[in-house]
Amino acid sequence: MSNYRFSISEQNFLSFLFEKINEWLITAHIGDQMQYELHNNNREILNDYLLHFEFRRCFKTIWTMTKIIDNKKILFIEHITKETYEQKIKDNIDNNQGFQLFIQSLIGFTNLIRYIRDNYRKPIV
C-alpha cells in the first residue's frame, strides 16, 4: 500500500477531510460521532479501501465507515480510544485472515474438481 501515489485531486480531497476531522476532534469526546456526506463530485475520488487506509494510518483515535443511504454515500467517523482502535484493527485483521482461509478453501475445492474432471473422463466412444 505504501507504493500507491495519490493524485493531486486525491491529496486535496484527503487534506480537506483531514482538516474537517481535526476541527471536529478538538471538541469531540470519546464516543462522539460525525457524519460527512460525500457529494457526487467527490464520492468517487478515492475508493473506500484507500480512504479508510489513509484515515487509519493518520488517525489512531477515530474509526471510519462508509454507508450508502438513500443513494448518498456518507462517511461515519467515531471518536474512540487508542485501545479500542487497536482492538478494531486486530479484529479487522482476524476477519481478513478468515476471509483468506475461506478463499483458499474455495480454490482448493476448485482444483479438486478440475483434477477429477481432467483425470476421470470417460471416452465418448
N, CA, C and O atoms as a Tinker XYZ file with bonds, in Angstrom:
   500  protein
     1  N      0.817000   -1.183000    0.000000    73     2
     2  CA     0.000000    0.000000    0.000000    64     1     3
     3  C      0.865000    1.253000    0.000000    63     2     4     5
     4  O      0.449000    2.293000   -0.509000    81     3
     5  N      2.061000    1.163000    0.564000    73     3     6
     6  CA     2.919000    2.343000    0.647000    64     5     7
     7  C      3.432000    2.771000   -0.723000    63     6     8     9
     8  O      3.954000    3.878000   -0.860000    81     7
     9  N      3.298000    1.925000   -1.735000    73     7    10
    10  CA     3.757000    2.274000   -3.076000    64     9    11
    11  C      2.754000    3.127000   -3.830000    63    10    12    13
    12  O      3.102000    3.723000   -4.849000    81    11
    13  N      1.524000    3.201000   -3.358000    73    11    14
    14  CA     0.496000    3.956000   -4.064000    64    13    15
    15  C      0.774000    5.450000   -3.937000    63    14    16    17
    16  O      1.040000    5.952000   -2.845000    81    15
    17  N      0.708000    6.148000   -5.060000    73    15    18
    18  CA     0.896000    7.606000   -5.079000    64    17    19
    19  C     -0.447000    8.257000   -5.358000    63    18    20    21
    20  O     -1.093000    7.977000   -6.368000    81    19
    21  N     -0.853000    9.121000   -4.455000    73    19    22
    22  CA    -2.122000    9.821000   -4.631000    64    21    23
    23  C     -1.981000   10.914000   -5.679000    63    22    24    25
    24  O     -0.953000   11.586000   -5.763000    81    23
    25  N     -3.025000   11.079000   -6.471000    73    23    26
    26  CA    -3.051000   12.171000   -7.443000    64    25    27
    27  C     -3.250000   13.484000   -6.688000    63    26    28    29
    28  O     -3.526000   13.481000   -5.489000    81    27
    29  N     -3.111000   14.585000   -7.383000    73    27    30
    30  CA    -3.287000   15.897000   -6.754000    64    29    31
    31  C     -4.710000   16.059000   -6.242000    63    30    32    33
    32  O     -4.914000   16.572000   -5.141000    81    31
    33  N     -5.695000   15.632000   -7.021000    73    31    34
    34  CA    -7.089000   15.756000   -6.568000    64    33    35
    35  C     -7.344000   14.866000   -5.353000    63    34    36    37
    36  O     -8.091000   15.252000   -4.454000    81    35
    37  N     -6.734000   13.679000   -5.313000    73    35    38
    38  CA    -6.884000   12.805000   -4.146000    64    37    39
    39  C     -6.227000   13.431000   -2.919000    63    38    40    41
    40  O     -6.789000   13.400000   -1.824000    81    39
    41  N     -5.036000   14.000000   -3.104000    73    39    42
    42  CA    -4.340000   14.651000   -1.993000    64    41    43
    43  C     -5.144000   15.833000   -1.461000    63    42    44    45
    44  O     -5.261000   16.012000   -0.249000    81    43
    45  N     -5.700000   16.641000   -2.370000    73    43    46
    46  CA    -6.505000   17.788000   -1.949000    64    45    47
    47  C     -7.741000   17.340000   -1.181000    63    46    48    49
    48  O     -8.098000   17.930000   -0.161000    81    47
    49  N     -8.388000   16.296000   -1.680000    73    47    50
    50  CA    -9.584000   15.782000   -1.021000    64    49    51
    51  C     -9.251000   15.253000    0.374000    63    50    52    53
    52  O     -9.969000   15.535000    1.334000    81    51
    53  N     -8.161000   14.486000    0.489000    73    51    54
    54  CA    -7.752000   13.975000    1.800000    64    53    55
    55  C     -7.389000   15.112000    2.749000    63    54    56    57
    56  O     -7.754000   15.073000    3.924000    81    55
    57  N     -6.684000   16.113000    2.260000    73    55    58
    58  CA    -6.325000   17.263000    3.098000    64    57    59
    59  C     -7.570000   17.966000    3.615000    63    58    60    61
    60  O     -7.636000   18.350000    4.782000    81    59
    61  N     -8.554000   18.131000    2.744000    73    59    62
    62  CA    -9.814000   18.756000    3.141000    64    61    63
    63  C    -10.495000   17.938000    4.246000    63    62    64    65
    64  O    -10.935000   18.491000    5.255000    81    63
    65  N    -10.578000   16.624000    4.046000    73    63    66
    66  CA   -11.214000   15.771000    5.057000    64    65    67
    67  C    -10.421000   15.761000    6.360000    63    66    68    69
    68  O    -11.012000   15.777000    7.440000    81    67
    69  N     -9.096000   15.735000    6.275000    73    67    70
    70  CA    -8.264000   15.750000    7.475000    64    69    71
    71  C     -8.484000   17.038000    8.270000    63    70    72    73
    72  O     -8.531000   17.005000    9.500000    81    71
    73  N     -8.620000   18.169000    7.577000    73    71    74
    74  CA    -8.898000   19.436000    8.258000    64    73    75
    75  C    -10.232000   19.371000    8.989000    63    74    76    77
    76  O    -10.332000   19.779000   10.146000    81    75
    77  N    -11.262000   18.856000    8.309000    73    75    78
    78  CA   -12.589000   18.727000    8.928000    64    77    79
    79  C    -12.519000   17.847000   10.176000    63    78    80    81
    80  O    -13.089000   18.181000   11.215000    81    79
    81  N    -11.815000   16.723000   10.062000    73    79    82
    82  CA   -11.722000   15.797000   11.191000    64    81    83
    83  C    -10.938000   16.426000   12.334000    63    82    84    85
    84  O    -11.335000   16.301000   13.493000    81    83
    85  N     -9.833000   17.100000   12.031000    73    83    86
    86  CA    -9.048000   17.761000   13.081000    64    85    87
    87  C     -9.861000   18.828000   13.797000    63    86    88    89
    88  O     -9.786000   18.941000   15.021000    81    87
    89  N    -10.641000   19.616000   13.053000    73    87    90
    90  CA   -11.506000   20.627000   13.671000    64    89    91
    91  C    -12.516000   19.965000   14.602000    63    90    92    93
    92  O    -12.772000   20.460000   15.699000    81    91
    93  N    -13.083000   18.853000   14.163000    73    91    94
    94  CA   -14.076000   18.146000   14.966000    64    93    95
    95  C    -13.439000   17.525000   16.207000    63    94    96    97
    96  O    -14.030000   17.562000   17.286000    81    95
    97  N    -12.236000   16.952000   16.067000    73    95    98
    98  CA   -11.576000   16.280000   17.189000    64    97    99
    99  C    -11.219000   17.235000   18.324000    63    98   100   101
   100  O    -11.084000   16.804000   19.469000    81    99
   101  N    -11.067000   18.513000   18.028000    73    99   102
   102  CA   -10.724000   19.487000   19.067000    64   101   103
   103  C    -11.785000   19.502000   20.162000    63   102   104   105
   104  O    -11.457000   19.610000   21.344000    81   103
   105  N    -13.049000   19.394000   19.775000    73   103   106
   106  CA   -14.139000   19.460000   20.755000    64   105   107
   107  C    -14.828000   18.119000   20.993000    63   106   108   109
   108  O    -15.684000   18.019000   21.872000    81   107
   109  N    -14.475000   17.097000   20.237000    73   107   110
   110  CA   -15.163000   15.800000   20.351000    64   109   111
   111  C    -14.729000   15.052000   21.604000    63   110   112   113
   112  O    -13.595000   15.177000   22.067000    81   111
   113  N    -15.656000   14.279000   22.135000    73   111   114
   114  CA   -15.390000   13.404000   23.274000    64   113   115
   115  C    -15.422000   11.959000   22.788000    63   114   116   117
   116  O    -15.950000   11.662000   21.717000    81   115
   117  N    -14.852000   11.073000   23.586000    73   115   118
   118  CA   -14.862000    9.651000   23.237000    64   117   119
   119  C    -16.311000    9.203000   23.054000    63   118   120   121
   120  O    -17.165000    9.462000   23.902000    81   119
   121  N    -16.572000    8.535000   21.946000    73   119   122
   122  CA   -17.922000    8.049000   21.653000    64   121   123
   123  C    -18.713000    8.971000   20.741000    63   122   124   125
   124  O    -19.734000    8.566000   20.186000    81   123
   125  N    -18.253000   10.210000   20.579000    73   123   126
   126  CA   -18.944000   11.133000   19.670000    64   125   127
   127  C    -18.791000   10.646000   18.233000    63   126   128   129
   128  O    -17.799000   10.014000   17.870000    81   127
   129  N    -19.804000   10.961000   17.430000    73   127   130
   130  CA   -19.766000   10.576000   16.025000    64   129   131
   131  C    -19.982000   11.790000   15.142000    63   130   132   133
   132  O    -20.663000   12.746000   15.515000    81   131
   133  N    -19.390000   11.725000   13.974000    73   131   134
   134  CA   -19.524000   12.775000   12.971000    64   133   135
   135  C    -19.908000   12.097000   11.665000    63   134   136   137
   136  O    -19.467000   10.984000   11.379000    81   135
   137  N    -20.732000   12.775000   10.879000    73   135   138
   138  CA   -21.091000   12.263000    9.560000    64   137   139
   139  C    -20.685000   13.295000    8.524000    63   138   140   141
   140  O    -20.825000   14.501000    8.729000    81   139
   141  N    -20.179000   12.797000    7.410000    73   139   142
   142  CA   -19.836000   13.683000    6.307000    64   141   143
   143  C    -20.364000   13.059000    5.026000    63   142   144   145
   144  O    -20.017000   11.931000    4.678000    81   143
   145  N    -21.206000   13.808000    4.333000    73   143   146
   146  CA   -21.759000   13.302000    3.077000    64   145   147
   147  C    -20.762000   13.532000    1.955000    63   146   148   149
   148  O    -20.315000   14.654000    1.716000    81   147
   149  N    -20.427000   12.457000    1.279000    73   147   150
   150  CA   -19.526000   12.542000    0.132000    64   149   151
   151  C    -20.378000   12.870000   -1.084000    63   150   152   153
   152  O    -21.083000   12.006000   -1.605000    81   151
   153  N    -20.312000   14.108000   -1.531000    73   151   154
   154  CA   -21.135000   14.566000   -2.645000    64   153   155
   155  C    -20.711000   13.883000   -3.938000    63   154   156   157
   156  O    -19.632000   13.296000   -4.017000    81   155
   157  N    -21.559000   13.965000   -4.938000    73   155   158
   158  CA   -21.319000   13.269000   -6.208000    64   157   159
   159  C    -19.975000   13.612000   -6.828000    63   158   160   161
   160  O    -19.340000   12.749000   -7.435000    81   159
   161  N    -19.529000   14.860000   -6.686000    73   159   162
   162  CA   -18.269000   15.247000   -7.330000    64   161   163
   163  C    -17.043000   14.698000   -6.604000    63   162   164   165
   164  O    -15.961000   14.651000   -7.189000    81   163
   165  N    -17.186000   14.281000   -5.338000    73   163   166
   166  CA   -16.009000   13.759000   -4.641000    64   165   167
   167  C    -16.194000   12.347000   -4.102000    63   166   168   169
   168  O    -15.293000   11.818000   -3.451000    81   167
   169  N    -17.337000   11.729000   -4.358000    73   167   170
   170  CA   -17.582000   10.403000   -3.776000    64   169   171
   171  C    -16.765000    9.308000   -4.448000    63   170   172   173
   172  O    -16.574000    8.239000   -3.867000    81   171
   173  N    -16.281000    9.555000   -5.659000    73   171   174
   174  CA   -15.514000    8.527000   -6.363000    64   173   175
   175  C    -14.040000    8.888000   -6.513000    63   174   176   177
   176  O    -13.303000    8.211000   -7.230000    81   175
   177  N    -13.607000    9.954000   -5.840000    73   175   178
   178  CA   -12.199000   10.340000   -5.941000    64   177   179
   179  C    -11.314000    9.221000   -5.401000    63   178   180   181
   180  O    -10.331000    8.838000   -6.035000    81   179
   181  N    -11.665000    8.703000   -4.237000    73   179   182
   182  CA   -10.929000    7.591000   -3.637000    64   181   183
   183  C    -11.893000    6.449000   -3.372000    63   182   184   185
   184  O    -13.034000    6.677000   -2.970000    81   183
   185  N    -11.446000    5.232000   -3.594000    73   183   186
   186  CA   -12.317000    4.126000   -3.219000    64   185   187
   187  C    -12.298000    3.981000   -1.700000    63   186   188   189
   188  O    -11.425000    4.529000   -1.028000    81   187
   189  N    -13.250000    3.254000   -1.175000    73   187   190
   190  CA   -13.400000    3.148000    0.276000    64   189   191
   191  C    -12.155000    2.578000    0.947000    63   190   192   193
   192  O    -11.757000    3.033000    2.019000    81   191
   193  N    -11.550000    1.593000    0.319000    73   191   194
   194  CA   -10.370000    0.971000    0.917000    64   193   195
   195  C     -9.255000    1.996000    1.127000    63   194   196   197
   196  O     -8.688000    2.077000    2.217000    81   195
   197  N     -8.939000    2.776000    0.097000    73   195   198
   198  CA    -7.873000    3.781000    0.216000    64   197   199
   199  C     -8.237000    4.857000    1.228000    63   198   200   201
   200  O     -7.384000    5.317000    1.987000    81   199
   201  N     -9.491000    5.252000    1.238000    73   199   202
   202  CA    -9.954000    6.279000    2.167000    64   201   203
   203  C     -9.749000    5.820000    3.610000    63   202   204   205
   204  O     -9.155000    6.537000    4.415000    81   203
   205  N    -10.238000    4.627000    3.932000    73   203   206
   206  CA   -10.113000    4.116000    5.297000    64   205   207
   207  C     -8.660000    3.809000    5.646000    63   206   208   209
   208  O     -8.239000    4.020000    6.783000    81   207
   209  N     -7.899000    3.319000    4.686000    73   207   210
   210  CA    -6.490000    3.033000    4.931000    64   209   211
   211  C     -5.750000    4.309000    5.344000    63   210   212   213
   212  O     -4.966000    4.293000    6.293000    81   211
   213  N     -5.995000    5.397000    4.643000    73   211   214
   214  CA    -5.329000    6.669000    4.969000    64   213   215
   215  C     -5.786000    7.207000    6.318000    63   214   216   217
   216  O     -4.969000    7.691000    7.101000    81   215
   217  N     -7.084000    7.127000    6.597000    73   215   218
   218  CA    -7.574000    7.579000    7.904000    64   217   219
   219  C     -6.920000    6.782000    9.023000    63   218   220   221
   220  O     -6.491000    7.352000   10.026000    81   219
   221  N     -6.845000    5.476000    8.857000    73   219   222
   222  CA    -6.304000    4.626000    9.916000    64   221   223
   223  C     -4.795000    4.777000   10.041000    63   222   224   225
   224  O     -4.228000    4.531000   11.105000    81   223
   225  N     -4.153000    5.178000    8.964000    73   223   226
   226  CA    -2.716000    5.433000    9.021000    64   225   227
   227  C     -2.425000    6.737000    9.765000    63   226   228   229
   228  O     -1.436000    6.835000   10.491000    81   227
   229  N     -3.284000    7.730000    9.582000    73   227   230
   230  CA    -3.023000    9.069000   10.119000    64   229   231
   231  C     -3.680000    9.342000   11.471000    63   230   232   233
   232  O     -3.158000   10.128000   12.261000    81   231
   233  N     -4.806000    8.711000   11.743000    73   231   234
   234  CA    -5.543000    8.966000   12.983000    64   233   235
   235  C     -5.661000    7.666000   13.760000    63   234   236   237
   236  O     -6.155000    6.667000   13.237000    81   235
   237  N     -5.207000    7.678000   15.005000    73   235   238
   238  CA    -5.265000    6.467000   15.829000    64   237   239
   239  C     -6.385000    6.528000   16.866000    63   238   240   241
   240  O     -6.490000    5.639000   17.710000    81   239
   241  N     -7.223000    7.565000   16.814000    73   239   242
   242  CA    -8.328000    7.659000   17.775000    64   241   243
   243  C     -9.673000    7.866000   17.087000    63   242   244   245
   244  O    -10.619000    8.346000   17.711000    81   243
   245  N     -9.765000    7.511000   15.811000    73   243   246
   246  CA   -11.062000    7.542000   15.130000    64   245   247
   247  C    -11.257000    6.224000   14.391000    63   246   248   249
   248  O    -10.295000    5.541000   14.040000    81   247
   249  N    -12.512000    5.887000   14.164000    73   247   250
   250  CA   -12.862000    4.725000   13.345000    64   249   251
   251  C    -13.833000    5.203000   12.288000    63   250   252   253
   252  O    -14.782000    5.923000   12.597000    81   251
   253  N    -13.610000    4.816000   11.054000    73   251   254
   254  CA   -14.437000    5.296000    9.949000    64   253   255
   255  C    -15.146000    4.147000    9.251000    63   254   256   257
   256  O    -14.649000    3.022000    9.193000    81   255
   257  N    -16.318000    4.463000    8.726000    73   255   258
   258  CA   -17.095000    3.535000    7.904000    64   257   259
   259  C    -17.810000    4.368000    6.854000    63   258   260   261
   260  O    -18.121000    5.536000    7.087000    81   259
   261  N    -18.067000    3.779000    5.716000    73   259   262
   262  CA   -18.899000    4.444000    4.716000    64   261   263
   263  C    -20.130000    3.590000    4.483000    63   262   264   265
   264  O    -20.064000    2.362000    4.446000    81   263
   265  N    -21.252000    4.272000    4.327000    73   263   266
   266  CA   -22.515000    3.597000    4.032000    64   265   267
   267  C    -23.231000    4.394000    2.959000    63   266   268   269
   268  O    -23.058000    5.607000    2.844000    81   267
   269  N    -24.035000    3.693000    2.176000    73   267   270
   270  CA   -24.874000    4.369000    1.193000    64   269   271
   271  C    -26.292000    4.363000    1.739000    63   270   272   273
   272  O    -26.887000    3.307000    1.955000    81   271
   273  N    -26.821000    5.556000    1.957000    73   271   274
   274  CA   -28.168000    5.731000    2.498000    64   273   275
   275  C    -28.920000    6.657000    1.559000    63   274   276   277
   276  O    -28.483000    7.779000    1.301000    81   275
   277  N    -30.046000    6.188000    1.051000    73   275   278
   278  CA   -30.861000    6.975000    0.113000    64   277   279
   279  C    -30.031000    7.489000   -1.057000    63   278   280   281
   280  O    -30.140000    8.652000   -1.444000    81   279
   281  N    -29.208000    6.619000   -1.612000    73   279   282
   282  CA   -28.363000    6.937000   -2.766000    64   281   283
   283  C    -27.330000    8.028000   -2.469000    63   282   284   285
   284  O    -26.821000    8.674000   -3.385000    81   283
   285  N    -27.026000    8.229000   -1.187000    73   283   286
   286  CA   -25.990000    9.173000   -0.780000    64   285   287
   287  C    -24.910000    8.389000   -0.054000    63   286   288   289
   288  O    -25.204000    7.558000    0.805000    81   287
   289  N    -23.672000    8.655000   -0.399000    73   287   290
   290  CA   -22.552000    7.995000    0.267000    64   289   291
   291  C    -22.148000    8.848000    1.459000    63   290   292   293
   292  O    -21.778000   10.012000    1.306000    81   291
   293  N    -22.223000    8.257000    2.648000    73   291   294
   294  CA   -21.960000    9.000000    3.877000    64   293   295
   295  C    -20.788000    8.361000    4.611000    63   294   296   297
   296  O    -20.725000    7.143000    4.776000    81   295
   297  N    -19.868000    9.207000    5.045000    73   295   298
   298  CA   -18.715000    8.783000    5.825000    64   297   299
   299  C    -19.062000    8.975000    7.298000    63   298   300   301
   300  O    -19.367000   10.088000    7.726000    81   299
   301  N    -19.016000    7.893000    8.074000    73   299   302
   302  CA   -19.268000    7.946000    9.507000    64   301   303
   303  C    -17.932000    7.885000   10.225000    63   302   304   305
   304  O    -17.105000    7.016000    9.946000    81   303
   305  N    -17.725000    8.810000   11.149000    73   303   306
   306  CA   -16.466000    8.904000   11.880000    64   305   307
   307  C    -16.794000    8.872000   13.366000    63   306   308   309
   308  O    -17.615000    9.655000   13.843000    81   307
   309  N    -16.154000    7.970000   14.093000    73   307   310
   310  CA   -16.389000    7.852000   15.534000    64   309   311
   311  C    -15.084000    8.094000   16.272000    63   310   312   313
   312  O    -14.033000    7.577000   15.893000    81   311
   313  N    -15.167000    8.901000   17.348000    73   311   314
   314  CA   -14.000000    9.168000   18.181000    64   313   315
   315  C    -13.896000    8.039000   19.205000    63   314   316   317
   316  O    -14.817000    7.828000   19.994000    81   315
   317  N    -12.783000    7.321000   19.194000    73   315   318
   318  CA   -12.597000    6.169000   20.074000    64   317   319
   319  C    -11.260000    6.284000   20.797000    63   318   320   321
   320  O    -10.429000    7.130000   20.466000    81   319
   321  N    -11.066000    5.417000   21.791000    73   319   322
   322  CA    -9.785000    5.395000   22.495000    64   321   323
   323  C     -8.755000    4.640000   21.657000    63   322   324   325
   324  O     -9.098000    3.899000   20.735000    81   323
   325  N     -7.513000    4.845000   21.996000    73   323   326
   326  CA    -6.437000    4.147000   21.273000    64   325   327
   327  C     -6.548000    2.631000   21.468000    63   326   328   329
   328  O     -6.263000    1.861000   20.551000    81   327
   329  N     -6.963000    2.208000   22.665000    73   327   330
   330  CA    -7.119000    0.774000   22.933000    64   329   331
   331  C     -8.228000    0.181000   22.062000    63   330   332   333
   332  O     -8.074000   -0.910000   21.513000    81   331
   333  N     -9.339000    0.900000   21.937000    73   331   334
   334  CA   -10.440000    0.441000   21.088000    64   333   335
   335  C     -9.984000    0.380000   19.637000    63   334   336   337
   336  O    -10.313000   -0.559000   18.913000    81   335
   337  N     -9.226000    1.383000   19.221000    73   335   338
   338  CA    -8.689000    1.414000   17.855000    64   337   339
   339  C     -7.835000    0.168000   17.593000    63   338   340   341
   340  O     -7.999000   -0.505000   16.575000    81   339
   341  N     -6.929000   -0.126000   18.519000    73   339   342
   342  CA    -6.042000   -1.279000   18.339000    64   341   343
   343  C     -6.836000   -2.581000   18.290000    63   342   344   345
   344  O     -6.498000   -3.483000   17.522000    81   343
   345  N     -7.899000   -2.689000   19.111000    73   343   346
   346  CA    -8.730000   -3.890000   19.097000    64   345   347
   347  C     -9.477000   -4.016000   17.772000    63   346   348   349
   348  O     -9.582000   -5.111000   17.218000    81   347
   349  N     -9.998000   -2.895000   17.264000    73   347   350
   350  CA   -10.714000   -2.931000   15.981000    64   349   351
   351  C     -9.777000   -3.309000   14.839000    63   350   352   353
   352  O    -10.163000   -4.059000   13.943000    81   351
   353  N     -8.560000   -2.801000   14.866000    73   351   354
   354  CA    -7.575000   -3.172000   13.845000    64   353   355
   355  C     -7.289000   -4.668000   13.933000    63   354   356   357
   356  O     -7.227000   -5.355000   12.913000    81   355
   357  N     -7.113000   -5.174000   15.164000    73   355   358
   358  CA    -6.859000   -6.605000   15.346000    64   357   359
   359  C     -8.043000   -7.422000   14.836000    63   358   360   361
   360  O     -7.849000   -8.422000   14.145000    81   359
   361  N     -9.263000   -7.009000   15.168000    73   359   362
   362  CA   -10.462000   -7.714000   14.696000    64   361   363
   363  C    -10.543000   -7.681000   13.175000    63   362   364   365
   364  O    -10.917000   -8.668000   12.542000    81   363
   365  N    -10.193000   -6.547000   12.603000    73   363   366
   366  CA   -10.214000   -6.394000   11.145000    64   365   367
   367  C     -9.215000   -7.348000   10.490000    63   366   368   369
   368  O     -9.513000   -7.961000    9.465000    81   367
   369  N     -8.037000   -7.466000   11.084000    73   367   370
   370  CA    -7.016000   -8.377000   10.556000    64   369   371
   371  C     -7.489000   -9.819000   10.694000    63   370   372   373
   372  O     -7.319000  -10.621000    9.775000    81   371
   373  N     -8.091000  -10.155000   11.854000    73   371   374
   374  CA    -8.605000  -11.514000   12.058000    64   373   375
   375  C     -9.672000  -11.850000   11.032000    63   374   376   377
   376  O     -9.684000  -12.953000   10.486000    81   375
   377  N    -10.576000  -10.901000   10.761000    73   375   378
   378  CA   -11.621000  -11.130000    9.761000    64   377   379
   379  C    -11.010000  -11.331000    8.380000    63   378   380   381
   380  O    -11.466000  -12.179000    7.612000    81   379
   381  N     -9.987000  -10.558000    8.069000    73   379   382
   382  CA    -9.325000  -10.676000    6.772000    64   381   383
   383  C     -8.647000  -12.038000    6.638000    63   382   384   385
   384  O     -8.687000  -12.652000    5.571000    81   383
   385  N     -8.025000  -12.511000    7.722000    73   383   386
   386  CA    -7.373000  -13.819000    7.672000    64   385   387
   387  C     -8.410000  -14.923000    7.498000    63   386   388   389
   388  O     -8.177000  -15.883000    6.763000    81   387
   389  N     -9.550000  -14.793000    8.168000    73   387   390
   390  CA   -10.627000  -15.762000    7.994000    64   389   391
   391  C    -11.132000  -15.775000    6.568000    63   390   392   393
   392  O    -11.420000  -16.835000    6.012000    81   391
   393  N    -11.240000  -14.605000    5.981000    73   391   394
   394  CA   -11.682000  -14.500000    4.590000    64   393   395
   395  C    -10.667000  -15.156000    3.661000    63   394   396   397
   396  O    -11.049000  -15.848000    2.717000    81   395
   397  N     -9.382000  -14.945000    3.919000    73   395   398
   398  CA    -8.340000  -15.558000    3.094000    64   397   399
   399  C     -8.388000  -17.084000    3.187000    63   398   400   401
   400  O     -8.198000  -17.774000    2.185000    81   399
   401  N     -8.643000  -17.613000    4.394000    73   399   402
   402  CA    -8.781000  -19.065000    4.544000    64   401   403
   403  C     -9.979000  -19.579000    3.757000    63   402   404   405
   404  O     -9.916000  -20.645000    3.144000    81   403
   405  N    -11.065000  -18.821000    3.777000    73   403   406
   406  CA   -12.260000  -19.188000    3.017000    64   405   407
   407  C    -11.938000  -19.238000    1.521000    63   406   408   409
   408  O    -12.314000  -20.189000    0.835000    81   407
   409  N    -11.252000  -18.230000    1.026000    73   407   410
   410  CA   -10.882000  -18.177000   -0.391000    64   409   411
   411  C     -9.966000  -19.351000   -0.739000    63   410   412   413
   412  O    -10.137000  -19.983000   -1.781000    81   411
   413  N     -8.998000  -19.642000    0.128000    73   411   414
   414  CA    -8.090000  -20.760000   -0.134000    64   413   415
   415  C     -8.845000  -22.080000   -0.204000    63   414   416   417
   416  O     -8.525000  -22.937000   -1.028000    81   415
   417  N     -9.855000  -22.249000    0.661000    73   415   418
   418  CA   -10.625000  -23.493000    0.610000    64   417   419
   419  C    -11.410000  -23.586000   -0.693000    63   418   420   421
   420  O    -11.541000  -24.670000   -1.262000    81   419
   421  N    -11.936000  -22.452000   -1.174000    73   419   422
   422  CA   -12.641000  -22.463000   -2.455000    64   421   423
   423  C    -11.695000  -22.803000   -3.602000    63   422   424   425
   424  O    -12.047000  -23.558000   -4.508000    81   423
   425  N    -10.507000  -22.243000   -3.553000    73   423   426
   426  CA    -9.519000  -22.525000   -4.600000    64   425   427
   427  C     -9.134000  -23.998000   -4.562000    63   426   428   429
   428  O     -9.021000  -24.639000   -5.606000    81   427
   429  N     -8.932000  -24.539000   -3.353000    73   427   430
   430  CA    -8.605000  -25.956000   -3.225000    64   429   431
   431  C     -9.719000  -26.841000   -3.751000    63   430   432   433
   432  O     -9.453000  -27.832000   -4.431000    81   431
   433  N    -10.957000  -26.500000   -3.448000    73   431   434
   434  CA   -12.102000  -27.268000   -3.935000    64   433   435
   435  C    -12.178000  -27.205000   -5.458000    63   434   436   437
   436  O    -12.427000  -28.215000   -6.116000    81   435
   437  N    -11.962000  -26.019000   -6.011000    73   435   438
   438  CA   -11.976000  -25.856000   -7.470000    64   437   439
   439  C    -10.884000  -26.706000   -8.112000    63   438   440   441
   440  O    -11.113000  -27.350000   -9.136000    81   439
   441  N     -9.705000  -26.707000   -7.513000    73   439   442
   442  CA    -8.605000  -27.526000   -8.046000    64   441   443
   443  C     -8.945000  -29.014000   -7.985000    63   442   444   445
   444  O     -8.610000  -29.761000   -8.904000    81   443
   445  N     -9.603000  -29.448000   -6.916000    73   443   446
   446  CA   -10.012000  -30.845000   -6.801000    64   445   447
   447  C    -11.005000  -31.212000   -7.902000    63   446   448   449
   448  O    -10.867000  -32.257000   -8.538000    81   447
   449  N    -11.994000  -30.368000   -8.128000    73   447   450
   450  CA   -12.991000  -30.617000   -9.179000    64   449   451
   451  C    -12.304000  -30.683000  -10.547000    63   450   452   453
   452  O    -12.616000  -31.560000  -11.353000    81   451
   453  N    -11.390000  -29.779000  -10.806000    73   451   454
   454  CA   -10.666000  -29.792000  -12.087000    64   453   455
   455  C     -9.848000  -31.073000  -12.244000    63   454   456   457
   456  O     -9.799000  -31.654000  -13.328000    81   455
   457  N     -9.213000  -31.508000  -11.170000    73   455   458
   458  CA    -8.424000  -32.739000  -11.220000    64   457   459
   459  C     -9.322000  -33.926000  -11.552000    63   458   460   461
   460  O     -8.989000  -34.742000  -12.412000    81   459
   461  N    -10.455000  -34.019000  -10.872000    73   459   462
   462  CA   -11.394000  -35.112000  -11.139000    64   461   463
   463  C    -11.890000  -35.036000  -12.578000    63   462   464   465
   464  O    -11.942000  -36.049000  -13.275000    81   463
   465  N    -12.250000  -33.850000  -13.014000    73   463   466
   466  CA   -12.744000  -33.674000  -14.381000    64   465   467
   467  C    -11.696000  -34.093000  -15.410000    63   466   468   469
   468  O    -12.014000  -34.785000  -16.377000    81   467
   469  N    -10.454000  -33.677000  -15.204000    73   467   470
   470  CA    -9.398000  -33.939000  -16.184000    64   469   471
   471  C     -8.916000  -35.390000  -16.172000    63   470   472   473
   472  O     -8.496000  -35.901000  -17.210000    81   471
   473  N     -8.968000  -36.058000  -15.031000    73   471   474
   474  CA    -8.385000  -37.395000  -14.922000    64   473   475
   475  C     -9.391000  -38.540000  -14.978000    63   474   476   477
   476  O     -8.994000  -39.692000  -15.154000    81   475
   477  N    -10.647000  -38.260000  -14.835000    73   475   478
   478  CA   -11.621000  -39.345000  -14.794000    64   477   479
   479  C    -12.713000  -39.195000  -15.840000    63   478   480   481
   480  O    -13.851000  -39.609000  -15.620000    81   479
   481  N    -12.376000  -38.618000  -16.952000    73   479   482
   482  CA   -13.336000  -38.522000  -18.060000    64   481   483
   483  C    -13.462000  -39.876000  -18.741000    63   482   484   485
   484  O    -12.479000  -40.588000  -18.945000    81   483
   485  N    -14.673000  -40.203000  -19.078000    73   483   486
   486  CA   -14.885000  -41.432000  -19.848000    64   485   487
   487  C    -14.826000  -41.073000  -21.319000    63   486   488   489
   488  O    -15.328000  -40.026000  -21.728000    81   487
   489  N    -14.221000  -41.927000  -22.108000    73   487   490
   490  CA   -14.174000  -41.638000  -23.544000    64   489   491
   491  C    -15.578000  -41.651000  -24.142000    63   490   492   493
   492  O    -16.455000  -42.383000  -23.682000    81   491
   493  N    -15.776000  -40.840000  -25.160000    73   491   494
   494  CA   -17.081000  -40.731000  -25.816000    64   493   495
   495  C    -17.432000  -42.026000  -26.539000    63   494   496   497
   496  O    -18.604000  -42.400000  -26.582000    81   495
   497  N    -16.460000  -42.712000  -27.101000    73   495   498
   498  CA   -16.708000  -43.922000  -27.897000    64   497   499
   499  C    -17.004000  -45.108000  -27.030000    63   498   500
   500  O    -17.235000  -46.204000  -27.540000    81   499
